[in-house]
Structures are given as C-alpha cells and as structure tokens.
C-alpha cells in the first residue's frame, strides 16, 4: 500500500509547498487589508453619524450598506484563508500518513 501511495505523495509535496506559500502571503495581505478596512469603518462610522445628525436618512442607509458589504467582503476573505490553511493541513496529513 505504501508503494501505491508513493507517486501521489511525490506529486502532492510540491502542491502542498505552493499552497502553503500562497496561504502565508494571503494571510499577510489579509491582515494588512483588515487594517485598511478598519480605518474605512472608522470613516464610515463618522459619515453615518454625520448623516444621522443632518437627518439625511437615505445617505446614512447607503453608507451603512457600504459598511455591511465591506464587512462581508472581509469575512469572505477570512473564509478563503481558513480554507487554504485546511487544504495545507489535509495535504500534509496525506503526505505524512
């Protein structure tokens, strides 16, 4: 059985290395973008408060919608990051089993 899995392990090793490197760079980019998005949330929060004080309800709702879309985009990016880490884990488990 070990001899049958050997070619698949040899093929999976460089794939795992590439996915691990992509996962690391993606994680770094995700952390940097979360800093930028958090500053954007701060500006959006000030904008929403400004619109609410001026009683511009439609504009405040639009800004809130932009904030929700940005939050969902950040959560989708984090979901992709978790998926990449799980893929690296499964590949290493297959190679070293």
VMD Tcl script that draws the C-alpha trace (Angstrom):
set ca {
  {0.00 0.00 0.00}
  {2.89 2.32 0.79}
  {4.34 1.81 -2.69}
  {0.99 2.60 -4.33}
  {0.68 5.94 -2.48}
  {4.28 6.98 -3.20}
  {3.69 8.67 -6.61}
  {0.71 10.58 -5.21}
  {2.80 11.73 -2.25}
  {5.56 12.88 -4.57}
  {3.03 14.87 -6.62}
  {1.32 16.27 -3.50}
  {4.54 17.56 -1.93}
  {5.20 20.47 -4.35}
  {1.47 21.24 -4.45}
  {1.48 21.49 -0.66}
  {4.54 23.76 -0.74}
  {2.92 26.11 -3.26}
  {-0.38 26.21 -1.35}
  {1.47 26.82 1.94}
  {3.40 29.76 0.45}
  {0.19 31.18 -1.05}
  {-1.52 30.76 2.30}
  {1.23 32.68 4.09}
  {1.21 35.56 1.59}
  {-2.60 35.62 1.56}
  {-2.65 35.77 5.36}
  {-0.20 38.70 5.39}
  {-2.24 40.53 2.75}
  {-5.43 39.82 4.70}
  {-4.02 41.30 7.90}
  {-2.84 44.42 6.08}
  {-6.18 44.84 4.34}
  {-8.03 44.42 7.63}
  {-6.10 47.41 8.98}
  {-7.18 49.46 5.97}
  {-10.78 48.28 6.24}
  {-10.89 49.11 9.95}
  {-9.82 52.68 9.16}
  {-12.51 52.71 6.49}
  {-15.05 51.55 9.07}
  {-13.99 54.43 11.29}
  {-14.56 56.91 8.48}
  {-17.86 55.27 7.54}
  {-18.98 55.45 11.17}
  {-18.22 59.16 11.31}
  {-20.01 59.62 7.99}
  {-23.07 57.73 9.20}
  {-23.21 59.79 12.40}
  {-22.85 62.99 10.40}
  {-25.67 61.96 8.07}
  {-27.89 60.99 11.01}
  {-27.33 64.35 12.74}
  {-28.20 66.13 9.49}
  {-31.29 63.89 9.12}
  {-30.20 62.51 5.75}
  {-31.65 59.07 6.34}
  {-31.17 57.71 2.81}
  {-27.49 58.69 2.73}
  {-26.95 57.15 6.17}
  {-28.60 53.93 5.00}
  {-26.40 53.87 1.89}
  {-23.26 54.33 3.97}
  {-24.42 51.58 6.31}
  {-24.93 49.32 3.27}
  {-21.38 50.08 2.11}
  {-20.10 49.15 5.58}
  {-22.04 45.88 5.54}
  {-20.67 44.97 2.09}
  {-17.11 45.76 3.24}
  {-17.61 43.61 6.34}
  {-18.97 40.70 4.29}
  {-16.03 41.01 1.88}
  {-13.61 40.83 4.79}
  {-15.39 37.77 6.18}
  {-15.26 36.09 2.75}
  {-11.52 36.75 2.57}
  {-11.08 35.21 6.02}
  {-13.11 32.19 4.94}
  {-10.78 31.71 1.97}
  {-7.79 31.97 4.32}
  {-9.23 29.29 6.59}
  {-9.88 27.08 3.56}
  {-6.28 27.43 2.38}
  {-4.98 26.51 5.83}
  {-7.28 23.48 5.94}
  {-6.07 22.42 2.50}
  {-2.44 22.60 3.65}
  {-3.35 20.54 6.71}
  {-5.09 17.87 4.68}
  {-2.23 17.67 2.18}
  {0.37 17.33 4.93}
  {-1.77 14.71 6.65}
  {-1.93 12.76 3.37}
  {1.81 13.07 2.72}
  {2.93 12.10 6.21}
  {0.36 9.36 6.85}
}
mol new
graphics top color blue
foreach p $ca { graphics top sphere $p radius 0.5 }
foreach p [lrange $ca 0 end-1] q [lrange $ca 1 end] { graphics top cylinder $p $q radius 0.2 }
display resetview
